[in-house]
Structures are given as C-alpha cells and as structure tokens.
Amino acid sequence: MDACIWRANRDARRKLWDLLPVLRRNVYHPDFGGGYSLKKVLPALVPGMWYEDLPVADGSQAGRAWVRLVSESNPGERARLRESLSAYCAQDTIALACVLDILVRLPSSDNELRLPAPLNALSRGRPNSERVH
C-alpha cells in the first residue's frame, strides 16, 4: 500500500470511536431487547427513526447490495443499487449522530459519562436544562 494512503487511513482510524462500549456502560432500555446494535437501540432512543422503509434496511442487505453493485454491468441497476446504499449509509450516519447526541446529554450513575476523550469534550458545558433525565 502506498505510504500516503497508509498514513491517511491511519489518521482516519484515529478519528473513529466505537460507541458500543460507551452505550453498554451507560445506557439500558428494555426496548433494546438485550441487544446493543444500532437497529436495536435506535427505536428506543430515537422514536420514529426507522430503516424499514429503505430498500436496504440492514447490514446484511447492504453487504449483498455492495457485492451486486461492484459486479453489476447494467448502468440503471448500478444507479439503483448506489442510491439504495447511499440512503442506507445516510440513515446510519444520522442515526449514529442522534445516538451520540443522546449519550453526551445523559449523565451516568456517577454523573460523569465515560466517553473517549475527544467525545467527552462534547458533553462538557451543557446546561442541566439540556440534559436528558
């Protein structure tokens, strides 16, 4: 791999955080049904935000659509698959942003949400009136 691409990938990975451990440590809702996948927690934390109406509605479908997209020769079908995957990825991005917003506004039992340092900066300085109780 080209050194420039390797450095860009390394730098991008440093900016990513997995919200799963943060969520497991700080939040439980009976509607999670014992799971912590985005598709389980989203309806409980962000009522009304769903995937069911999308042509690609979960990660397995997204994987299959990607395989079809990269091997598809029909331009119309490629465009349809690309649009479906884009809508799914957009929904995932918005969903994660909504979950993160809720996490930074929820105090943990010790009144200090344990987020990775760069994310913890987002939760500082919020007035109590903005916190979700």
CYANA upper distance limits for C-alpha pairs under 8 A (distance plus 0.5 A):
  1 MET  CA      5 ILE  CA      7.36
  1 MET  CA      6 TRP  CA      6.91
  2 ASP  CA      6 TRP  CA      6.70
  3 ALA  CA      7 ARG  CA      6.63
  4 CYS  CA      8 ALA  CA      6.70
  5 ILE  CA      9 ASN  CA      6.61
  6 TRP  CA     10 ARG  CA      6.62
  7 ARG  CA     11 ASP  CA      6.51
  8 ALA  CA     12 ALA  CA      6.61
  9 ASN  CA     13 ARG  CA      6.64
 10 ARG  CA     14 ARG  CA      6.92
 11 ASP  CA     15 LYS  CA      7.37
 12 ALA  CA     16 LEU  CA      7.39
 17 TRP  CA    116 PRO  CA      7.97
 18 ASP  CA     22 VAL  CA      8.31
 19 LEU  CA     23 LEU  CA      6.50
 19 LEU  CA    100 LEU  CA      8.20
 20 LEU  CA     24 ARG  CA      6.61
 20 LEU  CA     36 TYR  CA      7.48
 20 LEU  CA     37 SER  CA      8.29
 21 PRO  CA     25 ARG  CA      6.61
 22 VAL  CA     26 ASN  CA      6.68
 22 VAL  CA    114 ARG  CA      7.30
 22 VAL  CA    115 LEU  CA      6.70
 23 LEU  CA     27 VAL  CA      5.89
 23 LEU  CA     28 TYR  CA      8.44
 23 LEU  CA     36 TYR  CA      8.17
 23 LEU  CA    103 LEU  CA      7.97
 24 ARG  CA     28 TYR  CA      7.70
 24 ARG  CA     36 TYR  CA      7.68
 26 ASN  CA    108 SER  CA      6.15
 26 ASN  CA    109 SER  CA      8.33
 26 ASN  CA    113 LEU  CA      7.55
 26 ASN  CA    114 ARG  CA      8.31
 27 VAL  CA    108 SER  CA      8.47
 28 TYR  CA     32 PHE  CA      7.86
 29 HIS  CA     44 ALA  CA      7.52
 30 PRO  CA     34 GLY  CA      7.93
 31 ASP  CA     40 LYS  CA      8.11
 31 ASP  CA     41 VAL  CA      8.01
 31 ASP  CA     43 PRO  CA      8.49
 31 ASP  CA     44 ALA  CA      6.19
 32 PHE  CA     36 TYR  CA      6.99
 32 PHE  CA     40 LYS  CA      5.64
 32 PHE  CA     41 VAL  CA      5.79
 32 PHE  CA     44 ALA  CA      7.14
 33 GLY  CA     40 LYS  CA      7.67
 35 GLY  CA     40 LYS  CA      6.67
 35 GLY  CA     41 VAL  CA      8.15
 36 TYR  CA     40 LYS  CA      6.45
 36 TYR  CA     41 VAL  CA      6.44
 37 SER  CA     41 VAL  CA      6.80
 38 LEU  CA     42 LEU  CA      6.13
 38 LEU  CA     95 ALA  CA      8.31
 38 LEU  CA     96 LEU  CA      8.24
 39 LYS  CA     43 PRO  CA      7.78
 39 LYS  CA     58 ASP  CA      8.38
 40 LYS  CA     44 ALA  CA      7.90
 41 VAL  CA     45 LEU  CA      6.56
 42 LEU  CA     46 VAL  CA      5.87
 42 LEU  CA     47 PRO  CA      7.78
 42 LEU  CA     49 MET  CA      7.44
 42 LEU  CA     50 TRP  CA      8.20
 42 LEU  CA     95 ALA  CA      7.39
 42 LEU  CA     99 VAL  CA      7.68
 43 PRO  CA     47 PRO  CA      5.35
 43 PRO  CA     48 GLY  CA      7.10
 43 PRO  CA     49 MET  CA      6.69
 43 PRO  CA     50 TRP  CA      7.28
 45 LEU  CA     99 VAL  CA      7.55
 45 LEU  CA    102 ILE  CA      8.17
 46 VAL  CA     98 CYS  CA      7.74
 46 VAL  CA     99 VAL  CA      8.07
 49 MET  CA     95 ALA  CA      8.19
 51 TYR  CA     56 VAL  CA      8.47
 51 TYR  CA     57 ALA  CA      5.55
 51 TYR  CA     58 ASP  CA      7.99
 51 TYR  CA     88 TYR  CA      8.25
 51 TYR  CA     91 GLN  CA      8.00
 52 GLU  CA     57 ALA  CA      6.29
 53 ASP  CA     57 ALA  CA      7.96
 54 LEU  CA     84 SER  CA      7.84
 54 LEU  CA     87 ALA  CA      7.77
 54 LEU  CA     88 TYR  CA      7.37
 55 PRO  CA     84 SER  CA      6.37
 56 VAL  CA     61 GLN  CA      6.18
 56 VAL  CA     62 ALA  CA      6.41
 56 VAL  CA     65 ALA  CA      8.22
 56 VAL  CA     84 SER  CA      6.43
 56 VAL  CA     85 LEU  CA      7.02
 56 VAL  CA     87 ALA  CA      8.44
 56 VAL  CA     88 TYR  CA      6.47
 57 ALA  CA     61 GLN  CA      7.14
 57 ALA  CA     62 ALA  CA      8.01
 57 ALA  CA     88 TYR  CA      7.12
 58 ASP  CA     62 ALA  CA      6.71
 58 ASP  CA     88 TYR  CA      8.38
 59 GLY  CA     63 GLY  CA      6.63
 60 SER  CA     64 ARG  CA      6.88
 61 GLN  CA     65 ALA  CA      6.51
 62 ALA  CA     66 TRP  CA      6.56
 62 ALA  CA     85 LEU  CA      6.96
 62 ALA  CA     88 TYR  CA      8.18
 63 GLY  CA     67 VAL  CA      6.88
 64 ARG  CA     68 ARG  CA      6.79
 65 ALA  CA     69 LEU  CA      6.47
 65 ALA  CA     81 LEU  CA      6.91
 65 ALA  CA     85 LEU  CA      7.75
 66 TRP  CA     70 VAL  CA      6.76
 66 TRP  CA     81 LEU  CA      8.22
 66 TRP  CA     85 LEU  CA      8.09
 67 VAL  CA     71 SER  CA      6.93
 68 ARG  CA     72 GLU  CA      6.17
 68 ARG  CA     81 LEU  CA      8.38
 69 LEU  CA     77 GLU  CA      8.47
 69 LEU  CA     78 ARG  CA      6.06
 69 LEU  CA     81 LEU  CA      6.49
 69 LEU  CA     82 ARG  CA      7.50
 72 GLU  CA     77 GLU  CA      7.66
 72 GLU  CA     78 ARG  CA      6.58
 73 SER  CA     77 GLU  CA      8.48
 73 SER  CA     78 ARG  CA      7.75
 74 ASN  CA     78 ARG  CA      6.64
 75 PRO  CA     79 ALA  CA      6.60
 76 GLY  CA     80 ARG  CA      6.76
 77 GLU  CA     81 LEU  CA      6.60
 78 ARG  CA     82 ARG  CA      6.51
 79 ALA  CA     83 GLU  CA      6.58
 80 ARG  CA     84 SER  CA      6.68
 81 LEU  CA     85 LEU  CA      6.61
 82 ARG  CA     86 SER  CA      6.50
 83 GLU  CA     87 ALA  CA      6.68
 84 SER  CA     88 TYR  CA      6.81
 85 LEU  CA     89 CYS  CA      6.59
 86 SER  CA     90 ALA  CA      6.49
 87 ALA  CA     91 GLN  CA      6.65
 88 TYR  CA     92 ASP  CA      6.73
 89 CYS  CA     93 THR  CA      6.63
 90 ALA  CA     94 ILE  CA      6.70
 91 GLN  CA     95 ALA  CA      6.42
 92 ASP  CA     96 LEU  CA      6.58
 93 THR  CA     97 ALA  CA      6.73
 94 ILE  CA     98 CYS  CA      6.68
 95 ALA  CA     99 VAL  CA      6.71
 96 LEU  CA    100 LEU  CA      6.52
 97 ALA  CA    101 ASP  CA      6.59
 98 CYS  CA    102 ILE  CA      6.83
 99 VAL  CA    103 LEU  CA      6.66
100 LEU  CA    104 VAL  CA      6.69
101 ASP  CA    105 ARG  CA      6.93
102 ILE  CA    106 LEU  CA      6.73
102 ILE  CA    132 VAL  CA      7.94
103 LEU  CA    113 LEU  CA      8.31
104 VAL  CA    113 LEU  CA      7.73
104 VAL  CA    119 LEU  CA      8.49
104 VAL  CA    120 ASN  CA      7.86
104 VAL  CA    122 LEU  CA      7.02
104 VAL  CA    123 SER  CA      5.08
105 ARG  CA    123 SER  CA      6.87
105 ARG  CA    126 ARG  CA      8.08
105 ARG  CA    130 GLU  CA      7.44
105 ARG  CA    131 ARG  CA      5.16
105 ARG  CA    132 VAL  CA      6.25
106 LEU  CA    113 LEU  CA      7.64
106 LEU  CA    131 ARG  CA      6.55
106 LEU  CA    132 VAL  CA      6.01
106 LEU  CA    133 HIS  CA      7.32
107 PRO  CA    111 ASN  CA      5.28
107 PRO  CA    112 GLU  CA      6.22
107 PRO  CA    113 LEU  CA      5.96
107 PRO  CA    131 ARG  CA      8.15
107 PRO  CA    133 HIS  CA      8.40
108 SER  CA    112 GLU  CA      5.96
108 SER  CA    113 LEU  CA      5.48
108 SER  CA    114 ARG  CA      8.28
113 LEU  CA    120 ASN  CA      8.07
114 ARG  CA    120 ASN  CA      7.68
115 LEU  CA    119 LEU  CA      6.29
115 LEU  CA    120 ASN  CA      5.46
116 PRO  CA    120 ASN  CA      6.44
117 ALA  CA    121 ALA  CA      7.12
118 PRO  CA    122 LEU  CA      7.97
119 LEU  CA    123 SER  CA      7.78
120 ASN  CA    124 ARG  CA      7.28
126 ARG  CA    130 GLU  CA      6.89
126 ARG  CA    131 ARG  CA      7.75
127 PRO  CA    131 ARG  CA      7.51
